[in-house]
Amino acid sequence: MRVAVIGGGVVGLSTAVGLVERGADVACYERGTPMGERSAGETRIFRLAHAYPEMVDLAAEARRAFAGWGERAGTALIDDVGTVVSGGEVMAWAAAMAAAGADHEVVGAGSALLRLPTSRISGPVL
């Protein structure tokens, strides 16, 4: 089977690798540098904060796959950095992450641990 994948971002590269591993003849087309736009803008995160433990598990599995692909390619595709998440879903996401066994910490909005250049966050922060 011959398949064309349009876009060399997270979804496009994941799709291309999955198809190649299943025996497909794949061409991946990207107008710029693969992972160059990271879906849009200059930065993106590969977060484990999701509402359901199953999604946390799938995100962790995908993150491990990208780390493995980076090793095979000889260059890191994602960085291992922390993420700060705020908003109404924080406690649900924290519960899902706890159920999945994912490393996380919930702190108060004014916590010195955040080291954020803003004080306008209300509610808990994950």
Disulfide bonds with the S-S distance in Angstrom:
none
